[in-house]
């Protein structure tokens, strides 16, 4: 019992580190001068969710539309989160750029 509890705690910590690392990497990439590096992680998570949707198998005579839709919705949660981080960082960068332009015009 102690082994299972310890293993689950270690797995949760590793999962948390993985999530925080992904978010920090997205923030780092979104702040780059070019807009393309910040879109790498959202595109990768989108492709992964599409791969998960391709694994939904038809059982019997009908196609499982509910399972496919559920897989796409749940699989794209990381994509939406990463895109929100990207948009927030780019918006902040755009506002800073506009302020710099206004300061240059004022001089």
BATI-383319 format. One line per 5 residues: number of its first residue (from 1); for each residue x, y, z of N, C-alpha, C. Coordinates in pm, whole numbers. Each point is the difference from the previous one (the first is absolute). Layout:
BEGIN
NUM) X,Y,Z,X,Y,Z,X,Y,Z  ...
//
This chain:
BEGIN
1) 82,-120,0,-82,120,0,87,126,0  107,-4,78,87,115,7,69,27,-133  35,-107,-72,64,14,-130,-94,67,-100  -126,-40,1,-97,58,-93,-23,147,31  -8,37,125,-21,140,37,120,84,-39
6) 118,-51,24,122,73,-34,13,16,-151  -33,-105,-73,7,5,-146,-99,102,-56  -121,3,53,-99,95,-50,41,143,32  60,24,113,47,135,33,111,42,-95  93,-89,-27,108,31,-94,-55,27,-139
11) -96,-78,-44,-60,22,-132,-74,133,-6  -68,38,106,-68,130,1,99,115,-4  111,-13,71,103,104,-1,62,11,-139  30,-113,-62,56,2,-135,-99,62,-98  -127,-34,11,-103,56,-87,-11,151,21
16) 5,46,124,-7,143,29,122,73,-56  118,-58,15,121,61,-56,-10,7,-152  -54,-103,-62,-18,-2,-145,-95,110,-45  -111,18,70,-98,103,-35,61,139,18  63,25,115,58,132,26,112,29,-99
21) 80,-100,-32,106,17,-99,-56,35,-137  -109,-64,-39,-64,31,-128,-54,141,-5  -60,44,109,-54,137,5,114,101,-5  107,-24,76,113,92,-2,69,2,-137  8,-116,-65,57,-4,-134,-87,77,-98
26) -131,-12,12,-90,75,-88,15,150,22  12,43,124,19,142,28,131,48,-61  106,-80,16,129,36,-56,-7,11,-153  -64,-98,-64,-8,1,-146,-92,110,-52  -106,30,72,-94,103,-44,60,140,8
31) 98,19,86,64,130,15,110,26,-103  28,-97,-83,102,19,-104,-46,107,-97  95,57,-72,-30,105,-98,-92,-53,-111  33,-118,-51,-82,-62,-103,-122,-66,65  -110,-2,-72,-121,-58,58,-5,-152,-15
36) 81,-58,-87,-11,-143,-29,47,-92,111  108,30,73,40,-95,106,-107,-21,107  -80,102,28,-104,-13,100,-116,-87,-43  -9,-27,-130,-109,-83,-50,38,-148,-10  125,-34,32,45,-138,-13,-74,-92,96
41) -4,34,128,-66,-88,98,-150,-14,-23  -74,110,-31,-142,-21,-29,-24,-89,-122  84,12,-102,-16,-86,-118,30,-145,35  102,-23,82,30,-137,41,-113,-62,80  -61,77,91,-111,-55,78,-123,-21,-88
46) -19,86,-100,-111,-21,-94,20,-128,-79  122,-22,-50,28,-123,-74,-16,-124,88  39,11,126,-17,-112,92,-148,-30,23  -81,105,13,-143,-23,21,-65,-62,-124  48,39,-118,-51,-62,-122,43,-146,-10
51) 121,-30,46,44,-140,2,-84,-82,97  -35,60,115,-88,-70,94,-136,-24,-62  -50,97,-76,-131,-16,-63,3,-108,-107  115,-16,-65,12,-108,-99,-4,-138,64  29,-8,128,-1,-128,69,-138,-41,49
56) -99,85,-18,-137,-37,38,-49,-102,-103  -31,-117,46,-37,-109,-90,-151,-18,-3  -49,-36,-116,-142,-31,-14,-26,-140,53  -98,-8,87,-38,-129,57,-142,-30,-46  -16,-111,-66,-132,-37,-47,-32,70,-132
61) -128,30,-20,-45,57,-126,9,152,-6  0,67,113,-5,146,-2,135,60,41  24,121,-47,124,71,33,-20,73,133  97,-4,90,-16,62,133,26,150,-4  -100,77,-44,16,146,-11,23,64,137
66) -65,-51,101,18,56,134,142,-18,51  55,-117,-22,138,-26,43,99,85,-79  -26,18,-128,87,84,-83,-5,145,45  -120,51,23,-15,139,44,62,19,139  -21,-94,89,59,10,133,152,-3,-5
71) 55,-84,-86,145,-7,-16,56,130,-53  -68,59,-97,46,128,-56,-9,113,102  -108,3,77,-16,107,99,104,-13,111  12,-117,57,93,-19,111,145,9,-50  25,-51,-120,136,4,-54,47,140,-36
76) -92,91,-25,39,136,-39,1,98,117  -22,-45,121,11,89,116,141,57,12  106,-82,-12,135,60,4,25,98,-115  -57,-28,-116,17,90,-114,-61,136,30  -118,1,57,-67,126,33,77,76,107
81) 50,-71,100,77,65,107,128,61,-56  72,-76,-84,123,52,-57,-25,117,-95  -109,-5,-75,-34,113,-87,-38,123,80  -67,-18,113,-34,114,86,127,64,56  96,-81,40,128,53,48,70,75,-113
86) -1,-57,-119,64,62,-116,-63,136,-30  -133,4,-4,-69,125,-32,26,105,108  0,-41,126,25,96,108,141,58,-8  98,-84,-27,138,49,-11,19,89,-121  -60,-38,-112,14,81,-122,-73,134,16
91) -114,1,68,-73,125,22,82,94,88  61,-54,102,84,81,88,119,57,-79  58,-82,-85,112,45,-82,-46,106,-100  -119,-14,-56,-52,97,-96,-24,135,67  -56,-2,121,-24,125,73,132,69,33
96) 99,-77,40,131,56,31,62,63,-125  -17,-64,-114,52,52,-126,-69,131,-38  -131,5,20,-74,123,-31,42,114,93  23,-30,127,47,104,92,139,51,-40  85,-90,-44,132,42,-46,-10,91,-122
101) -91,-34,-92,-20,83,-119,-54,137,39  -92,4,97,-54,129,44,108,85,67  88,-62,77,109,74,64,95,54,-104  27,-75,-104,88,49,-106,-66,115,-75  -130,-10,-25,-72,109,-67,-3,127,86
106) -8,-16,131,-4,116,90,133,74,1  108,-70,-26,131,66,-1,12,81,-125
//
